[in-house]
Every structure is written in C-alpha cells, then in structure tokens.
Amino acid sequence: MITARKVFLRHYFMKKVATAYWLLPAKPQLELFCEVVRILCHQLKAPNFEPHLTLFVSKENRQGPKQILRQIKSAPIRLRIRNVTCSSEYTKTLFVRFKPSSALKKLTMDLGRAAKTRANVPRDPHLSLLYKRKISAATEKELAATIKLPFREVVFDSIAAVRLTLPVTARADVERWKILVRKALRR
C-alpha cells in the first residue's frame, strides 16, 4: 500500500540539487514584475518568487558560483518583449516571452564556459509571472490577455546563481530556492 509518506519520500529523494543562473531585470521593471507576481500569488494562492529569466541550469558544480560569476564581463542585456502568454507547464503557467538576441546568446555561452559545462542558449527566453499547478486554461488565457506592460523592452542588469532542486514541480520546490550570489552587469 502506498502511503502519503512513501509518495513524499519518493518525490523528495528523486530531486537533484542544481545551480541555476538567472538574468534579473533592472529597476523599475523589476519592481513592476515583483508587484505583478505578488498580486498573482496572493490572489491565486501560488508561490512568490523573484522574477527572472533562466539562462541555464547546471547539475554539476565543478567550481563555485562566485568564481564563475567573477569571470563574466557583460553589459546589461536589453530584450524585446514578444508577448505575454501561458502554458500547461508549471514553471511557465503565465509568462512574458522575449525575442532571443545575440547578447543573450553570448552571455549564456560565456557563463557555460566559465562553469565548464555545456550551456544551451534559452530556446524560449521568458520571465515567469505565475507558477500554479491547478488552473483552468480559460483562466490562464484571461490572465495573459489582461496583462498589458507599459514597455516593449526589458533591461536585465544583473545575474544571480541560485541553488534549487530539480524538477521544479510544486510550491515547496520554489520556496526552497536560495540565491547564492549576484553580480551586476556593467557597461
């Protein structure tokens, strides 16, 4: 007989610790995204999190994130918004989708080289606004249609290395995220 405890233990021990490298928006866009996330998490009983664009996730830690970020030399990255949309994927319940750029590709490749790991450039660069397991498709579409951002581009001016467990499938996973180090991107 499978008990709730057995399911929890199986789920817990299947998780793998990893380090994610995030691109973080600059103020005042960061403040607006934080407020949108805060409102949505309060209204929909979803986890609160720092708005970010995931560059890549490394399951191997050959060197510390602080040493990796020290090697990065990049100006802030400016990305053009494609749209606000939704999906059935937990970490992309509601999100802002961006157009890829050569600067984003270069930064991701530089981070991968510094981390001595293969880093794939994000195929669908995005910044999530909501992580929610049970939400109707109609509600998702309504939220995506409702959110109108007052800008067409977002400037990202810092990188963070974050400890997390994979896969991210539930609120508890999000609440365990820990930012290990941040680095400002300078011109």
C-alpha positions in Angstrom: 0.0 0.0 0.0 1.4 3.4 -1.0 1.0 5.9 1.8 1.4 9.7 1.6 4.7 9.4 3.4 6.1 7.0 0.8 5.0 9.3 -2.0 6.6 12.3 -0.3 9.9 10.3 0.4 10.0 9.1 -3.2 9.4 12.6 -4.5 12.0 14.1 -2.2 14.8 11.6 -2.9 14.2 11.8 -6.7 15.1 15.5 -6.6 18.5 16.7 -7.7 20.3 19.7 -6.4 21.4 22.1 -9.1 22.6 25.7 -9.7 20.5 27.9 -11.9 21.9 31.1 -13.5 19.3 33.8 -13.7 19.2 37.1 -15.5 17.4 39.7 -13.4 15.5 42.8 -14.6 16.7 46.3 -13.7 14.6 48.7 -11.7 11.9 50.0 -12.3 10.9 47.0 -14.4 11.9 44.6 -11.7 9.6 46.4 -9.2 6.7 46.1 -11.6 7.3 42.4 -12.2 7.6 41.8 -8.5 4.3 43.5 -7.9 2.6 41.5 -10.6 4.0 38.3 -9.1 3.0 39.3 -5.6 -0.6 40.1 -6.6 -1.0 36.9 -8.6 0.5 34.7 -5.9 -1.8 36.4 -3.3 -5.0 36.1 -5.4 -4.3 32.6 -6.7 -2.5 31.1 -3.6 0.6 30.5 -5.6 4.3 30.7 -4.5 6.0 34.1 -4.5 9.4 34.3 -6.3 11.8 36.8 -7.8 11.1 37.5 -11.4 13.9 36.2 -13.6 15.0 34.8 -16.9 16.7 31.4 -16.6 19.9 31.3 -18.6 20.8 27.7 -17.8 20.8 25.1 -15.0 23.9 23.2 -14.1 23.7 19.9 -12.2 27.4 19.7 -11.9 29.4 22.1 -9.7 33.0 22.0 -10.8 33.6 25.3 -9.2 31.7 27.7 -7.0 29.1 30.1 -8.5 31.0 33.1 -7.1 34.1 32.1 -9.1 32.0 31.6 -12.2 30.3 34.9 -12.0 33.6 36.7 -11.4 34.7 35.6 -14.9 31.7 37.2 -16.6 32.2 40.6 -18.3 29.0 41.8 -19.9 27.0 45.0 -20.3 23.3 44.9 -19.3 21.2 43.0 -21.8 18.1 44.5 -23.5 15.4 42.1 -24.7 12.4 42.9 -26.8 9.0 41.5 -25.5 7.2 39.2 -27.9 4.0 38.7 -25.8 2.5 37.7 -22.5 1.2 34.1 -22.7 0.5 30.9 -20.8 1.2 27.2 -20.9 0.3 24.0 -19.0 4.0 23.7 -17.8 4.2 24.5 -14.1 7.2 26.9 -14.5 5.5 28.7 -17.4 2.0 29.0 -16.2 1.9 32.7 -17.1 5.0 34.4 -18.6 6.5 37.2 -20.6 8.2 35.8 -23.8 11.2 37.6 -25.3 12.9 37.7 -28.7 16.3 36.0 -28.5 19.3 38.2 -29.0 23.0 37.8 -29.8 23.9 39.5 -26.5 21.8 36.8 -24.6 23.4 34.0 -26.6 26.9 35.4 -25.9 26.3 35.8 -22.2 24.9 32.2 -21.9 27.8 30.8 -23.8 30.3 32.8 -21.6 28.6 31.5 -18.4 28.8 27.9 -19.7 32.5 28.3 -20.5 33.1 29.8 -17.0 31.2 27.0 -15.4 33.0 24.4 -17.6 29.6 22.9 -18.6 27.6 22.8 -21.8 25.1 25.7 -21.6 22.3 25.7 -24.2 21.0 29.1 -25.1 17.4 29.5 -23.9 15.2 28.5 -26.9 12.2 30.3 -25.5 13.6 33.2 -23.3 10.9 34.1 -20.8 10.2 35.7 -17.4 7.5 33.8 -15.5 4.8 35.7 -13.6 3.0 32.8 -12.1 3.6 29.2 -11.1 0.4 27.3 -10.5 -0.4 23.7 -10.7 -4.2 23.6 -11.0 -5.6 26.5 -13.0 -8.0 26.3 -15.9 -6.9 27.1 -19.4 -9.6 29.7 -19.6 -8.2 31.5 -16.5 -4.7 31.3 -17.9 -5.8 32.9 -21.2 -7.8 35.6 -19.4 -4.8 36.5 -17.3 -2.5 36.6 -20.3 -4.9 38.9 -22.2 -5.3 41.1 -19.2 -1.7 41.9 -18.5 -0.5 44.9 -20.5 3.0 46.0 -19.8 3.9 49.7 -20.2 7.2 49.0 -22.0 8.2 46.9 -25.1 11.8 46.1 -23.9 13.2 44.9 -20.6 16.7 45.7 -19.5 18.4 43.0 -17.4 21.3 44.3 -15.4 22.4 41.5 -13.1 22.9 37.8 -12.9 22.2 35.5 -9.9 23.3 32.0 -9.1 20.5 30.1 -7.4 20.5 26.8 -5.6 17.4 24.7 -6.3 16.2 21.2 -6.7 15.0 19.6 -10.0 12.5 19.1 -11.2 10.5 22.2 -10.1 7.0 20.9 -9.9 5.4 22.3 -6.7 5.3 25.3 -4.4 7.7 23.7 -1.9 10.3 23.5 -4.7 10.0 27.2 -5.4 10.1 28.1 -1.7 13.4 26.3 -1.2 15.2 28.4 -3.8 18.2 30.2 -2.4 20.1 33.0 -4.2 23.8 32.2 -3.6 25.4 35.2 -5.3 24.5 38.2 -7.5 26.6 40.1 -10.0 25.8 43.5 -11.6 26.3 43.7 -15.3 28.3 46.9 -16.2 29.0 48.8 -19.4 
